[in-house]
Amino acid sequence: MQRRRPSGYILFEALVSLGMLSIGILIYHAGTLQMLSQEQAQYRRVRCARVLKEEFREYLAQGGERERQLDYDEEVYRVFFSEDKRYGKVVNDDQELAIRLETASFHID
């Protein structure tokens, strides 16, 4: 008796395996891109907070203009302070962050 090899099934299994591997790689790639964009957004938010903190400390110590425009590399920040030195706000193209000082601590809005 002669046994025939099912060569069509081997090709079909190889194509299915390649398709599953491709889908897995695409899902991994999409997740990595999403995490990278979230990381960049958090980095920009932290940078806004740092700029506001530095400018607020300088404003409390030395006074000066209540409305300032700062250029850091390619980003432009506009910083605003209240007259009673209790409220500060920084605005960027895609971020806005405000700090309100109270007697014992400060709050970030």
DRENPA-3360 file (N, C-alpha, C; in nm, 2 decimals, always signed):
BEGIN
1 = MQRRRPSG = +0.08/-0.12/+0.00/+0.00/+0.00/+0.00/+0.09/+0.13/+0.00 ~ +0.05/+0.22/-0.08/+0.13/+0.34/-0.09/+0.06/+0.45/-0.01 ~ +0.15/+0.52/+0.07/+0.09/+0.63/+0.15/+0.12/+0.77/+0.09 ~ +0.02/+0.85/+0.08/+0.03/+0.98/+0.02/+0.05/+1.09/+0.13 ~ +0.14/+1.18/+0.10/+0.16/+1.29/+0.20/+0.07/+1.40/+0.17 ~ +0.00/+1.45/+0.27/-0.09/+1.57/+0.25/-0.01/+1.70/+0.25 ~ +0.05/+1.73/+0.13/+0.13/+1.85/+0.12/+0.05/+1.98/+0.13 ~ -0.07/+1.98/+0.09/-0.16/+2.09/+0.10/-0.19/+2.14/+0.24;
9 = YILFEALV = -0.20/+2.04/+0.33/-0.22/+2.08/+0.47/-0.10/+2.14/+0.53 ~ +0.02/+2.10/+0.50/+0.14/+2.16/+0.55/+0.15/+2.31/+0.51 ~ +0.12/+2.34/+0.38/+0.12/+2.48/+0.33/+0.01/+2.56/+0.41 ~ -0.10/+2.50/+0.42/-0.21/+2.57/+0.49/-0.17/+2.60/+0.64 ~ -0.12/+2.51/+0.71/-0.07/+2.53/+0.85/+0.04/+2.64/+0.85 ~ +0.13/+2.64/+0.76/+0.23/+2.74/+0.76/+0.18/+2.88/+0.74 ~ +0.08/+2.89/+0.65/+0.02/+3.02/+0.62/-0.06/+3.07/+0.74 ~ -0.13/+2.98/+0.81/-0.21/+3.01/+0.93/-0.11/+3.06/+1.04;
17 = SLGMLSIG = +0.00/+2.99/+1.06/+0.10/+3.02/+1.16/+0.16/+3.16/+1.13 ~ +0.19/+3.18/+1.00/+0.25/+3.31/+0.96/+0.14/+3.43/+0.99 ~ +0.02/+3.40/+0.96/-0.09/+3.50/+0.98/-0.10/+3.53/+1.13 ~ -0.10/+3.43/+1.22/-0.11/+3.45/+1.36/+0.01/+3.53/+1.41 ~ +0.13/+3.49/+1.37/+0.25/+3.57/+1.41/+0.24/+3.71/+1.37 ~ +0.19/+3.74/+1.24/+0.18/+3.88/+1.20/+0.08/+3.96/+1.28 ~ -0.03/+3.90/+1.32/-0.13/+3.96/+1.40/-0.07/+3.99/+1.54 ~ +0.00/+3.90/+1.59/+0.06/+3.92/+1.72/+0.16/+4.04/+1.72;
25 = ILIYHAGT = +0.24/+4.04/+1.61/+0.34/+4.15/+1.60/+0.27/+4.29/+1.59 ~ +0.16/+4.29/+1.51/+0.09/+4.42/+1.49/+0.02/+4.46/+1.62 ~ -0.03/+4.37/+1.70/-0.09/+4.41/+1.83/+0.02/+4.46/+1.92 ~ +0.13/+4.40/+1.93/+0.25/+4.44/+2.01/+0.29/+4.58/+1.97 ~ +0.30/+4.60/+1.84/+0.35/+4.73/+1.78/+0.25/+4.84/+1.82 ~ +0.12/+4.82/+1.81/+0.02/+4.92/+1.84/+0.02/+4.95/+1.99 ~ +0.04/+4.85/+2.07/+0.05/+4.88/+2.22/+0.17/+4.96/+2.25 ~ +0.28/+4.93/+2.19/+0.41/+5.00/+2.21/+0.39/+5.15/+2.17;
33 = LQMLSQEQ = +0.33/+5.17/+2.06/+0.31/+5.31/+2.01/+0.22/+5.39/+2.11 ~ +0.12/+5.32/+2.16/+0.03/+5.39/+2.25/+0.10/+5.42/+2.38 ~ +0.18/+5.33/+2.43/+0.25/+5.36/+2.55/+0.35/+5.47/+2.53 ~ +0.42/+5.48/+2.42/+0.51/+5.58/+2.39/+0.44/+5.72/+2.38 ~ +0.33/+5.73/+2.32/+0.25/+5.85/+2.32/+0.21/+5.90/+2.46 ~ +0.17/+5.80/+2.54/+0.13/+5.84/+2.68/+0.25/+5.89/+2.76 ~ +0.37/+5.82/+2.73/+0.49/+5.87/+2.80/+0.53/+6.01/+2.76 ~ +0.51/+6.04/+2.63/+0.55/+6.18/+2.59/+0.45/+6.28/+2.65;
41 = AQYRRVRC = +0.32/+6.24/+2.66/+0.22/+6.34/+2.72/+0.26/+6.36/+2.86 ~ +0.29/+6.26/+2.94/+0.33/+6.27/+3.08/+0.46/+6.35/+3.09 ~ +0.55/+6.34/+3.00/+0.68/+6.41/+3.00/+0.65/+6.56/+2.98 ~ +0.56/+6.59/+2.89/+0.52/+6.73/+2.87/+0.45/+6.79/+2.99 ~ +0.37/+6.72/+3.05/+0.30/+6.76/+3.17/+0.40/+6.79/+3.29 ~ +0.49/+6.70/+3.31/+0.59/+6.72/+3.41/+0.68/+6.84/+3.38 ~ +0.71/+6.86/+3.25/+0.79/+6.98/+3.21/+0.72/+7.10/+3.24 ~ +0.59/+7.11/+3.21/+0.51/+7.23/+3.25/+0.51/+7.25/+3.39;
49 = ARVLKEEF = +0.50/+7.15/+3.47/+0.50/+7.17/+3.62/+0.64/+7.22/+3.67 ~ +0.74/+7.17/+3.61/+0.88/+7.21/+3.64/+0.90/+7.36/+3.61 ~ +0.85/+7.40/+3.49/+0.86/+7.54/+3.45/+0.79/+7.63/+3.54 ~ +0.66/+7.59/+3.57/+0.58/+7.67/+3.66/+0.64/+7.68/+3.80 ~ +0.70/+7.57/+3.85/+0.76/+7.57/+3.98/+0.88/+7.66/+3.99 ~ +0.96/+7.66/+3.89/+1.08/+7.74/+3.88/+1.04/+7.89/+3.87 ~ +0.95/+7.92/+3.79/+0.91/+8.06/+3.77/+0.83/+8.11/+3.89 ~ +0.75/+8.02/+3.96/+0.68/+8.06/+4.08/+0.78/+8.09/+4.19;
57 = REYLAQGG = +0.88/+8.01/+4.20/+0.98/+8.03/+4.31/+1.06/+8.17/+4.28 ~ +1.09/+8.19/+4.16/+1.16/+8.32/+4.12/+1.06/+8.44/+4.15 ~ +0.93/+8.42/+4.11/+0.84/+8.53/+4.13/+0.82/+8.56/+4.28 ~ +0.81/+8.46/+4.36/+0.79/+8.48/+4.51/+0.92/+8.54/+4.57 ~ +1.03/+8.51/+4.52/+1.16/+8.56/+4.58/+1.19/+8.70/+4.53 ~ +1.17/+8.73/+4.40/+1.22/+8.85/+4.34/+1.11/+8.94/+4.28 ~ +0.99/+8.89/+4.27/+0.88/+8.96/+4.21/+0.90/+8.97/+4.06 ~ +0.86/+9.08/+4.00/+0.88/+9.10/+3.85/+0.74/+9.10/+3.79;
65 = ERERQLDY = +0.74/+9.07/+3.66/+0.62/+9.07/+3.58/+0.53/+8.96/+3.62 ~ +0.40/+8.99/+3.61/+0.30/+8.89/+3.65/+0.27/+8.80/+3.53 ~ +0.30/+8.84/+3.41/+0.28/+8.76/+3.29/+0.41/+8.75/+3.21 ~ +0.45/+8.63/+3.19/+0.58/+8.60/+3.13/+0.57/+8.51/+3.01 ~ +0.66/+8.52/+2.91/+0.66/+8.42/+2.80/+0.81/+8.37/+2.80 ~ +0.81/+8.23/+2.80/+0.94/+8.16/+2.81/+0.96/+8.07/+2.69 ~ +1.08/+8.07/+2.64/+1.11/+7.98/+2.52/+1.21/+7.88/+2.57 ~ +1.17/+7.75/+2.56/+1.26/+7.64/+2.59/+1.26/+7.55/+2.47;
73 = DEEVYRVF = +1.38/+7.55/+2.41/+1.40/+7.47/+2.28/+1.29/+7.51/+2.18 ~ +1.21/+7.42/+2.15/+1.10/+7.45/+2.05/+0.97/+7.48/+2.11 ~ +0.96/+7.48/+2.24/+0.83/+7.50/+2.31/+0.83/+7.64/+2.37 ~ +0.71/+7.70/+2.37/+0.68/+7.83/+2.42/+0.58/+7.82/+2.53 ~ +0.62/+7.87/+2.65/+0.53/+7.87/+2.77/+0.49/+8.01/+2.81 ~ +0.37/+8.03/+2.84/+0.32/+8.16/+2.90/+0.28/+8.13/+3.04 ~ +0.34/+8.21/+3.13/+0.32/+8.19/+3.27/+0.25/+8.31/+3.33 ~ +0.14/+8.29/+3.41/+0.06/+8.40/+3.47/+0.06/+8.38/+3.62;
81 = FSEDKRYG = +0.07/+8.49/+3.69/+0.06/+8.49/+3.84/-0.04/+8.59/+3.88 ~ -0.10/+8.56/+4.00/-0.20/+8.65/+4.06/-0.13/+8.76/+4.13 ~ -0.20/+8.86/+4.16/-0.15/+8.98/+4.23/-0.11/+8.94/+4.38 ~ -0.19/+8.86/+4.44/-0.17/+8.82/+4.58/-0.06/+8.71/+4.60 ~ +0.00/+8.66/+4.49/+0.10/+8.56/+4.49/+0.06/+8.43/+4.54 ~ -0.07/+8.39/+4.51/-0.12/+8.26/+4.56/-0.16/+8.17/+4.44 ~ -0.16/+8.22/+4.32/-0.21/+8.15/+4.21/-0.11/+8.16/+4.09 ~ -0.08/+8.05/+4.03/+0.01/+8.05/+3.91/-0.04/+7.96/+3.81;
89 = KVVNDDQE = -0.02/+8.00/+3.68/-0.07/+7.92/+3.57/+0.03/+7.92/+3.46 ~ +0.05/+7.80/+3.40/+0.14/+7.79/+3.28/+0.05/+7.74/+3.17 ~ +0.07/+7.79/+3.05/+0.00/+7.75/+2.93/+0.10/+7.72/+2.82 ~ +0.09/+7.60/+2.76/+0.17/+7.56/+2.64/+0.07/+7.54/+2.53 ~ +0.12/+7.50/+2.41/+0.04/+7.47/+2.30/-0.07/+7.36/+2.33 ~ -0.03/+7.25/+2.40/-0.12/+7.14/+2.43/-0.13/+7.11/+2.58 ~ -0.08/+7.20/+2.67/-0.09/+7.17/+2.81/-0.13/+7.30/+2.88 ~ -0.20/+7.28/+2.99/-0.24/+7.40/+3.08/-0.23/+7.34/+3.22;
97 = LAIRLETA = -0.16/+7.41/+3.31/-0.14/+7.37/+3.44/-0.15/+7.48/+3.54 ~ -0.22/+7.47/+3.65/-0.24/+7.58/+3.75/-0.20/+7.53/+3.88 ~ -0.14/+7.62/+3.96/-0.11/+7.59/+4.10/-0.17/+7.70/+4.19 ~ -0.23/+7.66/+4.30/-0.29/+7.75/+4.39/-0.22/+7.73/+4.53 ~ -0.16/+7.83/+4.58/-0.09/+7.81/+4.71/-0.18/+7.84/+4.82 ~ -0.18/+7.76/+4.93/-0.25/+7.78/+5.05/-0.15/+7.80/+5.16 ~ -0.20/+7.81/+5.28/-0.11/+7.84/+5.39/+0.00/+7.73/+5.42 ~ -0.05/+7.60/+5.42/+0.04/+7.49/+5.45/+0.09/+7.41/+5.33;
105 = SFHID = +0.02/+7.42/+5.22/+0.06/+7.34/+5.11/+0.02/+7.40/+4.98 ~ +0.04/+7.33/+4.87/-0.01/+7.38/+4.74/-0.08/+7.27/+4.67 ~ -0.17/+7.31/+4.58/-0.26/+7.22/+4.51/-0.24/+7.24/+4.36 ~ -0.23/+7.13/+4.28/-0.22/+7.14/+4.14/-0.35/+7.11/+4.08 ~ -0.40/+7.20/+4.00/-0.54/+7.18/+3.93/-0.52/+7.12/+3.80;
% end
